[in-house]
Amino acid sequence: MFKIVKATLKDAQILSVIGKTAFLTAHGHSAPQTDIDNYVDNNLTENNFLKELEDTNNIYYLIFSDDTIAGYSKIVLNTENENIDAKNITLLSRIYLLKEFYGLNLGKELFNFNVKVSKENNQKGIWLAVWVENKRAIKFYEKAGFVKVGKFDFKISETHYNPNHIMYLDF
């Protein structure tokens, strides 16, 4: 049994914990350790999540397995991308799931929920950036109907960028 709820300011700490854990699982080996540590320490903090949650453009959802938090997502409606001609499209900024919840279809449920929210808000599609080495995620998105439409360099540090695919799903 799962449930999805909208995150509020009171969830900033748990978003930080999940964000750090899930980021390290997926990307912890993608750059020198000092760069990864600095990225996590500077970007996935409770204070940063508080700021993001205060911005009404950022929409966070928590997913629970039974009564245990398993992960979260972040979407931003009406976020254009230079690789996509469509307007009124959603950025799927993050879907983070803790490793112990892999294989339970929670990521798929959270993804489908975000697509539903996007459609309810008259969005024409949804796009994301995914690290080229994250084969598990790329396979998931391709199976969902996404196509690669561009490239993006994700900044880990001043000296390290991870190459990403920009992927798009047209509704």
ZIQUIUR-V837805 format. One record per residue. SS is DSSP state (h for helix, s for strand, l for the rest). PHI is phi in radians with two decimals (999 if undefined). PSI is psi in radians with two decimals (NA if undefined). Layout:
ss->(SS,SS)
phi->(PHI,PHI)
psi->(PSI,PSI)
This chain:
ss->(l,s,s,s,s,s,l,l,h,h,h,h,h,h,h,h,h,h,h,h,h,h,h,h,h,h,h,l,l,l,l,l,h,h,h,h,h,h,h,h,h,h,h,l,l,h,h,h,h,h,h,h,h,h,l,l,l,s,s,s,s,s,s,s,s,l,l,s,s,s,s,s,s,s,s,s,l,l,l,l,l,l,l,l,l,l,l,l,s,s,s,s,s,s,s,s,s,l,h,h,h,l,l,l,l,h,h,h,h,h,h,h,h,h,h,h,h,h,h,h,l,l,l,l,s,s,s,s,s,s,s,l,l,l,h,h,h,h,h,h,h,h,h,l,l,l,s,s,s,s,s,s,s,s,s,l,l,l,l,l,s,s,s,s,s,s,s,s,s,s,l)
phi->(999,-2.26,-2.54,-2.15,-2.32,-1.27,-1.34,-2.20,-0.96,-1.17,-1.66,-1.00,-1.13,-1.19,-1.09,-1.11,-1.09,-1.15,-1.00,-1.10,-1.11,-1.20,-1.10,-1.12,-1.10,-1.45,-2.20,-1.03,-1.85,-1.53,-2.73,-0.95,-0.97,-1.12,-1.15,-1.10,-1.03,-1.14,-1.06,-1.07,-1.13,-1.71,-2.08,-1.88,-1.68,-1.00,-1.09,-1.13,-1.16,-1.02,-1.07,-1.15,-1.21,-1.24,-1.45,-1.16,-1.25,-1.53,-2.05,-1.87,-2.23,-1.78,-2.02,-2.03,-1.85,0.98,-1.96,-1.87,-1.18,-1.98,2.99,-2.71,-2.31,-2.39,-2.18,-2.35,-1.25,0.93,-2.02,-1.27,-2.40,-1.08,-1.57,-2.23,-1.30,-1.10,-1.85,0.97,-2.14,-1.76,-1.58,-1.56,-1.30,-2.69,-2.29,-2.03,-2.21,-1.18,-0.96,-1.16,-1.85,-1.06,1.45,-1.80,1.17,-1.21,-1.06,-1.12,-1.10,-1.16,-1.05,-1.04,-1.07,-1.16,-1.10,-1.04,-1.05,-1.07,-1.10,-1.10,-1.77,1.03,-1.47,-1.65,3.14,-2.45,-2.30,-2.76,-2.01,-2.37,-1.01,-1.08,-1.57,-1.51,-1.05,-1.05,-1.19,-1.04,-1.06,-1.02,-1.18,-1.10,-1.09,-1.36,1.88,-1.20,-2.17,-1.31,-2.17,-3.11,-2.27,-2.69,-1.75,-1.49,-1.41,-1.58,-2.66,-1.10,-2.02,-2.38,-2.19,-1.74,-1.21,-2.19,-1.58,-1.64,-2.14,-2.38,-2.10,-1.49,-1.47)
psi->(2.33,2.82,2.64,2.26,2.64,2.34,2.61,3.12,-0.58,-0.20,0.05,-0.73,-0.82,-0.58,-0.70,-0.80,-0.85,-0.74,-0.83,-0.83,-0.85,-0.66,-0.79,-0.65,-0.82,-0.59,0.01,-0.35,0.17,-0.11,2.95,2.51,-0.69,-0.65,-0.76,-0.84,-0.78,-0.69,-0.87,-0.82,-0.48,-0.33,-0.51,0.80,2.75,-0.72,-0.73,-0.68,-0.65,-0.81,-0.77,-0.69,-0.49,-0.43,1.95,-0.20,-0.47,2.15,2.01,2.45,2.44,2.47,2.37,2.46,2.02,-2.07,0.29,2.26,2.30,-0.36,-2.97,2.90,2.80,2.22,2.74,1.99,2.73,0.86,1.84,2.81,2.39,-0.32,-0.04,2.21,-0.51,2.60,2.98,1.02,2.69,2.40,2.10,1.65,-0.66,2.47,1.93,2.21,2.35,2.46,-0.63,-0.17,0.08,2.60,0.04,0.11,0.28,-0.66,-0.74,-0.75,-0.77,-0.72,-0.89,-0.65,-0.77,-0.63,-0.78,-0.82,-0.74,-0.83,-0.70,-0.39,0.41,0.63,2.62,-0.20,-3.11,2.43,2.86,2.91,2.35,2.34,2.33,-0.39,-0.09,1.26,-0.65,-0.82,-0.75,-0.77,-0.77,-0.86,-0.70,-0.71,-0.56,-0.14,0.05,2.61,2.58,2.23,-0.11,-3.01,2.75,2.41,1.99,2.13,2.01,-0.73,-3.12,-0.41,-0.01,2.22,2.44,2.23,2.35,2.66,2.47,2.20,2.57,2.43,2.00,2.37,NA)
